[in-house]
Amino acid sequence: MKIQYLGHASLAITTGGKTVLVDPFISANELASSIDVDSLAADYILITHAHQDHILDVERIAKRTGATLVSNFEIIEHFTKKGCKGHPMNHGGSWQFDFGTLNYVNAVHSSSFPDGSYGGQPGGFVLTTNEGCVYISGDTALTYDMKLLPLFHAIDLAILPIGDNFTMGIDAAVMAAQFVKCTRVLGVHYDTFGYIKIDHEQAKNAFAKQGIDLTLLDIGQDLSL
């Protein structure tokens, strides 16, 4: 499994011969100017919630590639009305896709479309494949629900927001990694704009003190499981 960082909370996951994008917000992110939205491959697009900084490029990519969207019921309804195809999920549910199994799990955040309309409840995903198990938390606070995840999954990588203000900050994300019993973390949702700028070395040191490896990728860089 290869996971490429596309900036902010956007990812491209290659597994099982498929490309799965997560929360594509690229074209308006000045830090991601090196990424060409119109050349990205996508078989599926996972959407954690309806905020602009997670859905901006969904329709553009989906209509070009024919990708299947996966998200909560309300988000899928929104995009199917625009001509995209999708698979709706909700909290506690799981589905076997051709790239692996997805569990739709809790996240504590808000979720509305840019016009203010209701975007359903936010969520995260646990992706289980024969190449590894990845927890994609989405935008969230630290929650005690995270302690339930390792009862069902042996998580190899936790993808957690660390930028604070709108989501967990560094200290809460360290605890989240401990809750899900994962010692390898990919940080997302940081540095894109002023409210969420972080000190990279401080973040890495905070995780390292607890025996957790925090990876902060350059935009366009990838890691492998």
TIMAR-34726 format. One line per 4 residues: number of its first residue (from 1); for each residue x, z, y of C-alpha. Coordinates in Angstrom, 3 decimals. Layout:
BEGIN
NUM = X:Z:Y  ...
***
This chain:
BEGIN
1 = 0.000:0.000:0.000  1.270:-0.941:3.444  -0.104:0.629:6.622  0.688:-1.063:9.931
5 = 0.143:0.731:13.229  -1.646:-1.453:15.782  -1.727:1.132:18.571  -4.048:3.989:19.530
9 = -6.073:4.668:16.330  -5.947:1.074:15.070  -4.426:0.279:11.689  -4.065:-2.575:9.222
13 = -3.976:-1.384:5.618  -2.936:-3.833:2.913  -3.926:-2.755:-0.590  -5.258:-4.407:-3.721
17 = -4.647:-7.831:-2.217  -7.011:-7.079:0.679  -6.467:-6.295:4.358  -8.499:-3.408:5.744
21 = -8.483:-2.862:9.508  -9.383:0.504:11.010  -10.932:0.982:14.479  -9.538:-2.152:16.156
25 = -8.916:-1.425:19.832  -6.121:-3.800:20.747  -6.931:-6.399:23.403  -7.407:-3.812:26.184
29 = -4.511:-1.588:25.112  -1.537:-2.476:27.295  0.800:-0.729:24.865  -0.316:-3.129:22.104
33 = 0.323:-6.352:24.010  2.649:-7.516:21.217  -0.293:-7.675:18.779  -2.239:-10.947:18.691
37 = -5.835:-9.995:17.918  -6.701:-13.565:16.998  -4.070:-13.785:14.278  -4.944:-10.541:12.488
41 = -6.177:-10.916:8.933  -9.154:-8.811:7.871  -11.246:-8.594:4.725  -12.856:-5.308:5.800
45 = -13.044:-3.288:9.019  -13.586:0.476:8.856  -15.202:2.002:11.945  -15.138:5.776:12.395
49 = -17.434:5.933:15.445  -18.872:3.836:18.250  -16.607:4.621:21.209  -15.124:1.648:23.023
53 = -11.560:2.623:22.120  -12.461:2.186:18.429  -14.815:-0.818:18.366  -13.616:-3.079:21.183
57 = -12.318:-5.912:18.988  -14.621:-5.447:15.983  -17.015:-8.321:16.697  -14.254:-10.689:17.776
61 = -12.274:-10.137:14.568  -15.257:-9.954:12.222  -16.788:-13.239:13.362  -13.462:-15.070:13.058
65 = -12.482:-13.652:9.667  -15.846:-12.975:8.034  -14.735:-9.394:7.404  -17.220:-6.848:6.069
69 = -17.709:-3.859:8.349  -17.950:-0.365:6.840  -19.316:2.502:8.916  -22.347:4.687:9.436
73 = -25.832:3.157:9.285  -26.320:2.933:13.053  -23.022:1.159:13.717  -23.634:-1.338:10.933
77 = -27.157:-2.017:12.270  -25.660:-2.637:15.717  -23.152:-5.203:14.489  -25.376:-6.948:11.944
81 = -27.748:-7.746:14.810  -24.771:-9.529:16.378  -24.259:-11.650:13.273  -21.613:-9.593:11.487
85 = -21.942:-8.459:7.891  -21.597:-4.835:6.931  -21.869:-2.064:4.396  -23.565:1.113:5.732
89 = -22.490:4.570:4.565  -23.218:8.162:5.474  -21.655:11.581:5.037  -20.981:12.613:1.472
93 = -21.399:9.103:0.111  -18.854:7.014:-1.767  -18.627:3.372:-2.780  -16.324:1.364:-5.002
97 = -15.057:-1.683:-3.115  -12.720:-4.336:-4.496  -9.789:-2.741:-2.644  -10.523:0.869:-3.695
101 = -13.049:3.662:-3.336  -14.178:4.966:0.052  -15.678:8.395:0.656  -17.362:8.882:4.033
105 = -16.501:12.379:5.247  -17.255:14.665:8.177  -15.707:14.448:11.617  -16.581:16.525:14.667
109 = -16.671:14.321:17.746  -19.259:12.289:19.688  -20.330:8.696:19.074  -22.065:6.330:21.468
113 = -21.707:2.656:22.288  -20.296:1.598:25.667  -23.840:1.119:27.006  -24.674:4.735:26.135
117 = -26.851:3.939:23.118  -26.690:6.080:20.014  -23.783:5.381:17.676  -24.748:7.620:14.782
121 = -22.661:10.541:13.611  -18.870:10.124:13.639  -16.999:10.216:10.366  -13.755:9.713:8.541
125 = -12.784:8.055:5.279  -10.879:8.997:2.166  -9.490:5.805:0.649  -8.518:6.074:-3.012
129 = -6.644:3.221:-4.690  -4.233:2.847:-7.583  -1.499:2.721:-4.916  -2.329:6.099:-3.368
133 = -4.939:8.201:-1.589  -5.217:8.206:2.207  -7.321:10.449:4.441  -8.351:8.708:7.668
137 = -9.835:11.549:9.688  -11.119:9.546:12.642  -11.417:11.308:15.980  -12.138:14.912:15.137
141 = -11.605:18.554:15.847  -10.087:20.763:13.194  -12.875:21.682:10.773  -13.156:23.987:7.806
145 = -14.780:21.074:5.937  -11.289:19.634:5.541  -10.595:22.353:2.975  -13.095:20.644:0.653
149 = -11.176:17.367:0.486  -8.313:18.450:-1.818  -10.881:19.794:-4.274  -11.791:16.160:-4.959
153 = -8.723:14.180:-3.888  -4.944:14.438:-4.154  -4.151:13.102:-0.679  -0.821:11.297:-0.319
157 = -1.088:10.563:3.413  -3.238:12.098:6.144  -3.850:9.941:9.236  -4.666:12.403:11.993
161 = -5.201:12.259:15.778  -2.647:14.370:17.621  -3.181:13.539:21.300  -5.337:16.574:22.193
165 = -8.021:16.668:24.941  -10.493:14.375:23.093  -9.401:15.290:19.550  -7.150:17.714:17.728
169 = -3.837:18.414:19.344  -0.554:18.967:17.576  -1.083:22.549:16.419  -4.587:21.885:15.091
173 = -3.389:18.735:13.329  -0.658:20.760:11.600  -3.363:23.065:10.303  -5.509:20.085:9.280
177 = -2.634:18.800:7.145  -2.412:22.222:5.542  -6.175:22.283:4.936  -6.051:18.943:3.088
181 = -2.832:19.962:1.288  -0.856:16.965:2.427  2.784:17.054:3.527  2.907:13.517:4.898
185 = 1.098:12.712:8.145  0.771:9.572:10.252  -0.073:10.473:13.830  -2.560:8.368:15.813
189 = -4.633:8.594:19.004  -1.809:9.539:21.356  0.052:8.078:24.394  -2.528:5.338:25.118
193 = -3.563:6.884:28.430  -2.730:9.938:30.500  -4.959:12.518:28.866  -3.339:12.050:25.457
197 = 0.359:11.585:26.164  2.542:13.770:23.951  6.161:14.863:23.531  7.198:13.104:20.328
201 = 10.033:15.439:19.416  7.912:18.510:20.037  5.241:17.074:17.752  7.675:16.256:14.950
205 = 9.272:19.694:15.194  5.910:21.464:15.027  5.061:19.676:11.781  8.563:20.049:10.347
209 = 8.450:23.830:10.808  5.579:23.873:8.328  7.294:21.537:5.868  5.210:18.523:6.894
213 = 6.677:15.098:7.668  5.095:13.551:10.776  5.570:9.811:11.211  5.058:8.245:14.642
217 = 5.288:4.481:14.261  6.095:1.989:16.964  3.228:-0.436:17.510  3.568:-3.214:14.948
221 = 5.692:-1.070:12.629  4.486:-0.109:9.161  4.998:2.404:6.384  4.509:2.134:2.635
225 = 2.954:4.370:0.013
***
